[in-house]
Amino acid sequence: MLVTRIGLVAVLMAVAVAASAAPPYDGSKPMQCAITTVMVCSDPSVCVRGTAATINLPPVLTIDVGQRLISGAATGRTIKITSADRDAGRLLISGSESGGSWSVAIIEDSGAMSAVALVRNGGFLMFGTCSSN
């Protein structure tokens, strides 16, 4: 009987811990996201592979959903997050600026990141990995 009670308490404690543990990349803490690959498309028939430097972005972005800001530029420039949601194991954030729009998806369990930005004369895709601060 005592063994059964101890077993039941252990199972309940494990369930409580699992239920309270949030995925590491759910937006509850700021993240550092390294941009590893960029595809720049200025025409439907021409896309060029590059890096963050190719599109004048810093190689690492700080994404802070709580403050609704993305930063990382040496100039101190920030971009406002206008929408944040979680769906199907992904953190989805987006915004718009200067006639363009952008969206970032981060896999909550792994930190894998993909992003898209649409600008007046084309757009670009970004791929990378996030880590928690």
Secondary structure as UniProt FT lines:
FT   HELIX           2..20
FT   TURN            24..25
FT   STRAND          31..43
FT   TURN            44..45
FT   STRAND          46..50
FT   HELIX           52..55
FT   STRAND          60..64
FT   TURN            65..68
FT   STRAND          69..71
FT   TURN            74..75
FT   STRAND          79..80
FT   STRAND          83..87
FT   TURN            88..89
FT   STRAND          90..97
FT   TURN            98..99
FT   STRAND          100..107
FT   TURN            108..110
FT   STRAND          112..119
FT   TURN            120..121
FT   STRAND          122..132
//
